[in-house]
């Protein structure tokens, strides 16, 4: 993968806090631009829909993005083709959440670059002399992709399996002790 270097003056004119790379796509080269912390709700929902993930309400998506520590979005020219975000406390644990690459851009290296940028961001948060956990839950069959980026599949001899619970709106909000 070739990363292109541009004079800083040009980068500032094009987009604040962006990264550029090229990918080979069907023997043609495409410029991919990575933008930090600019992921908007409509793009987020469209990227999720492109990979047939569960539908979220607009307000759910808005709140999720507002509570993200960091987002990265990949664009092929002006078209969003991938995203990832970090959630967590920023000190003890962070999670890679919503890593998506649209189907026609998968297997081009975009997802790997997003993961590397997410890891780099979390590493920048880690306090000197401390250990920080970076976790994720991957789709079945994607374990090797993440293992190639340094993640450990669970369970292991020392770590139990990950767990999940889906919470639904079965309680009337006025009956909730948190209302």
Buried (B, 14 or more C-beta within 10 A) or exposed (E): EEEEEEEEEEBEEEBEEBBBBBBEBEEEEBEBBBBBBBBBBEBBBBBBBBBEEEEBEEEEBBEBBEEBBBBBBBBBEEEBBBBBBBBBEBEEEBBBBBBBBBEEBBEBBBBBBBBEBBBEBBEEBBEEEEEBEBEBEBEEEEBEBBEEBEBEEEEEEEEEEEEEEEEEEEEEEEEEEEE
